[in-house]
């Protein structure tokens, strides 16, 4: 039993309900046969059915407890195989078709536990059934009822036994294949649902940003213009002049924030041009150094961005914005300093890869889950728009963004962009 295996509680409940359905069906069939043929079933059969129901009650109570689900699932599987072997024995062994019940245990193992458990169920079924058949054939085990003893040729017994084994493992193989496809489909559906929710939030953030931009930009432009006019007429260089400079500078900063909102709400349709991504990255680093946000003594920057010339078709401001947001996040993740790696990889098969890695604090599972959600920030002072904006810009270029991160082991951001040519001059 692997401790790494995980079982959903709802799947375990389905397993309990499935075994109840099967044993109830067998009981109903037995009652029908009894009334139609007048044959009385031995009390041991009824006792076995009662044991099945009693175990189901115990398993349901364990399910409500909600602990050791993997252990419970294996316990159910093994006990079911033992009870099925007992049912097969009291019903006549190979002379009856009750050994098909092993198949239900194999199916349950595949749907509820794991691929390994499925082959384990098939193997145990083969061993238990083989032991029962060989034991009764060679008189090592007496038949439950003397009337069940039927003389069979050894070749026929061996053929039927091998056929049963083949059926067990064939069912295990095909069920694992179907379960794998089912789990993959379920995972893709969950990812699609998360993606849909995220896109709805992105759309809502876009609508909010557009509204804010239109409501604020015009008054802000009027204030900035009025202050610049006053500044041109005011000849002094005292406190009033410095305050006017602050107003203009802060107005420009707010204007840039509004432009970020507008870029987030609607992609730019400006024509692309041939750009040098390494040069743009170096310019972004210089801006961060000049602003004091990138301390060269605390954070060591390396990578192939300095000597690899990567030409791409796009808008330079888009890539500066991508670099700016990702590198600022990396800097925030390394408050005590560290290493920032910036690399480009280009191939016809994989496209263009931009890899930005840091040796910072890393991210928790919650941070990774909400990484691209607007207005969610892993840093206390953040607005939660940086990575959402990056993702939107990357998707405008039909690209993908992947983030690998662990607490205490840093973060690696991989942007993959398709190779494009001059015929594709605008984002979709």
N, C-alpha and C positions, 0 to 999 in steps of 0.2 A: 504494500500500500504506500503510495507516494504522498508525502505531506504537502506537496506543491499542487496536488489536484484540488480543484474547486468545484463545488456543486451548488447550484441554485436551489433555494428552498422550494420554489414552485415545482421544479423538476422532481425533487424527492417526493413531494406530495402527489405528483402524477404517478410516480412509481407505486406508491401505496394504493392509490385508487385503481391502477391497472391490475395489480395482484388481486384486489377485491373483486374486480369485474370478472377476471378469469376464473377464480375459484367459485364465484356465484354462478357463472355459466356452466361450470362442470357440475355443480350441485343440481342445477335445474335440469341439465341433460340426464343426470343419474335418476332424478325423480321421474322424468318422462319415460325412461327405459324401464324403470321399476313398474310403473303403472301399465305400460303397454305390453310387457312380457311376463309380468308376475314374478320377476326375479327379485329376491331380497338381497340388498347389498349388505356386506358384513359390517358389524358395528365398528370395526377398525377404520373403515372408510369414513364413516360419520365422524369418528374421533379425529381423524386426520384433518377433515374439513374444519372442525371446531378449533383445532390447533392453528390452522391457517388464519381463521378469523381472530383468534386470541393474539397471535403475533402481529396481525395488522393493527389491532388496538394499541399494543405496546409500541409499535413503530410510529403510530400517529401521536402518541404522547411524547415520544422522543423528538418527533418533528416539532411539536409545540414548544418543547424545551429549547430547540434551536441551536444546540451545540454538538460538536463532533459529527457533522453531517456526512463527511467522507467515511468515517468509521461506520456510521449507521447504514449507509448505502451498501458498503461491502458486507456488513452483517446480514442485511436483507438478502443480498445476492447469494451468499453461501448457504444461509438457512433455507432459502427457496430451492436451491439445487438439491439439498439433502431431502427436503420434503417431496420434491418432484420425483427423486429416485425412489423414495418410499411408495409414492402413489403408483409409479410404474411397476414396482415389485408386487404390490398387493393386487394390481389389476392384471397381472400375467406376464410381465416383462416384455420381451420382443414379440410375443404372440398378439399383443394389442398395439394400438396406435397412440397410446398415451405418452410415449416418449417424445412426441412433438411438443410437449410442454416445455422441454428444455429450450426450445427456440424462443419462447416468450422471455425467459430469463436472459438470454443472450441479447435480445432486442432491448430489454430494459437497461442492461448494462451499457449498451451503446448510447442510448438516448439520455441517460441520467448521469453516468459516471465518466467514463473516458474510453479511448480506443484500447488502452492496455487492459482495462477491466473487461472489455468485450472479448478479447482473445483469452483472458483468464477464465471467463464464463464458458467459452467454447471448450477450452482445455479440460476444465473440471467436469463439464457435461460428458465429454468423451471418456474421461477416466471413470467417473461414477457409473455411467451406462455400460462401459466395457467391463468393469468389475462385476456388475450385476448379471450381465449376459454370460460371461465366462463362468461365474460362480454357479449359476443355475444349470448351465450346459454340462459342466464337469461334476455336477452334484456336490460342489463345495458349499452351496447355499441351497437349502430345500425350497421348493416352490411353496408359495404362501398357501395355496390350496392344491391338493393332489390332482384335481381335475385339470389344472393348468399345465401339467407336465405333458408336453407333446414332443415326440421324438423327431428331431430334425437332423438333416445332414450337416456335417461340419462345414462343408463348402458354402452351403446356404446361410448358415449362421454367420460365418466370417464375412460373406458378401454383404449381408444386411447390416452387420456391425460397421464395416468400412463405409458403407453408403451413409449410415447415420452420422458417422464422424465427418464425412465430407460435407454433409448438409450443415452440421453445426458450424464448421469453419467457413463454409461459403456464406452462410447467413451473417457470421461475424464480419467477414470481409466487406460484403455489400452494405451492411448496416453502418460500418465505420465510414465507408465512402459517402453514404447518404447523410450521416450525422455530421461529417466534416463539412459537407456542402451546406447543411442546415445551419451549422454554427457560423460559417462564413457569411451566409446570407443574413443571419440575425445580426451579426456584427456590422455588416455593411448597412443594414437598415437602421441600427442605432446611430451609426456615424452620419447617415443621411438625415436622420431626425435632428441630431445636434447641429448639423450644417444648416438645416432649414431654420432652426431657432436662431442660430447666429446670424444668418442672412436677414432674418426679420428684424433683429436688433440693429444690424448695420443699416438697414433701410430706414428704421425709425431714427437712428442717430443722424443719418443723412438729411432727413426731413427737418430735424431739429436744428442741425448746423446751418442748413440753407436759410431757415427762418431767422436764426440769430444773426447770420451774416448780413442779410438784407436789412434787418432792423437796426443794426449797429453801425454798419460800414458807412452809410451816408452821413449820419451825424458826426462820426469820428473824422471823416474826411473834411467836413466843414470846420470842425474844431482845429484840426491840424493846419488847414489852410489859413484860418484866421490868426493862429499863433505865429505862423511863418510871416504873414504880412506885418503883424505887430513887431516881430523881431527885426524885420528889415528896416522898419521905421525907428526902432529903438536903437540908439547908437551906443548906449552904455554896455559895459561888460561886467557889471556887478551881479548881485544876487538875482535880480530880476531877469537878467539875460541868461544866467545859468538855469533858472527855473523854467524859462521858455525852452531852452535846449532839452531839459528833462521831459517837458510836455511833448515836444516833437518826437524825441527818441522813444518814449513810452507809447505814443500814438502809433509809431511805425511798428513797434513790437506787437501791439494789439492787432494791427492790420495784418501782420504776418500770421498771427493766430487765426484770424478770420479766413485768410487764404488757405490755411490748413483745413479748416472746416469745409470750405468750398471744394477743395481737392477731394475731401472725403465724401462729400455728397454727390459729386458728379465728376467723372474723369475728364481730364483735359483732352481736347480734340486737336491740339496743335500738331503741326506736322513734325514728324521725326527728323532727326539728322544724325549723321555719323558722329559718335561720341567715343571718347577714350575713358573707359570705366575706371582704370587705374588712376588716371589723372584726376578724375572727379573725386575719387576716394581720397587721394592725397590732399586735394583742396579742402575737403571736409575735415580732415585731420588737422590741417593748419588753422582752420577757423576755430576748432575746438581748443587747440593749443593757445591761440591768441586770446580766446575768451576766458582762459584759465580753467576750463572744465577738464582738460586732459593734461595731467601732470606727468611730464616725461620722466621725472625721477621716480615716481611711484609705480607707473604703469609702463611696462616695456612693450613696444609694438613691433611685431615682426610679420613675415609673410612674403609672398611673391608679388604683392601688388606694386612694389617699386620697380621691378625689372620685367614684369610681364605686361605687354601691351595688348589689351583686350578691347577690340573695336566692336561696338554694338550700335544698332539703330534705335534711337529713343529720344526722350526729352531729358536734358541734363538735370533740370530741377527735380524730376521724379526720382532719379537715382541719388541725388544729394539728400533728398528727404528720406529715402530709405536708409542711406548710410548714417545720416545724422541721428535718426531715432534708434537704430540698432546699436550704434557705438555708444550713444549716451546711456542706453540701458546697460551695456557691458561695463561702462565706467561706474555706474551706480552700484553694480553687483560686486565691484572690487573696491570697497572703501579703504581697505588697508593696502591696496596696491596688488599687482599681479601682472599677468601676461595677456596681451590682446593679439590674436592671430587673425590676419586678413589675407585670404587666398582666393585666387581665381583658377577654375579648371574648365577647360573647353574641349569638347569632343563632338563629333558628328552624331554619335549614338545617344549620348546622355544630354547633349545641349550644353548650355553655359551654367556653371555652378559658381555662386558667390558664397564663400564660407567665412562666417564671422564667429570666432570662438573666444571665450574668456575663461579665466581660472577663478571666477568669483564664487559667490555663495550658492549658486544654483537655485533651482525652483522646486517648490513643493508640488504635490499632485494637484492640489486645488489651484495653484497658480497656472500650471500647465493646462488644466481643464478650462480655465477662463482666460487663456492667454490673449485671444484675439477679440474678446468681448469688449465693446466700447464702454468707456467710463469705469472699467475695472483696472486697477493698477496694483502691481505687486510692491510698489514703492509708495510710502506714505504721502509724499509730496506730488506724486504724478497725477495727471489728468485721465490716464487710461485711454488715450487716443493714439499713442505712438505706434504700437504694434498693429492696431486695427487699421491705421492708415497705411502702414507698410504692406499688410496683407492685401488691402484693396488695390494698391498700386501694382503689386506683383501679379495679381489676378487680371488686372487690365492688360498686362503683357502676356496673358495666357500662361503664366508661370505658376510654380508651386513653392510653398515655404514649409520647411520642416524644422522643428525645434527639438533638440536632444538635451536633456538637462537632468541632473541629480543634485540633491542637497549636498553641499560641500565639495562637489566635483566640477563645478562650472557649467557653462551653457554653450551649446554649439547651434548656430542658426545656419541652415543651408537653403539658399534660394536657387531654384532651378528654373532657367528661362529657355524657351525654345530658340533655336537658331533662326533668325529672320533675315530677310534681305530688303532691298529698297522697294520692292513691290508692296510690302506691308508697312506702310508709313504711318498708320494711325492705330491706336489701340482699339479693341472691340468695345 
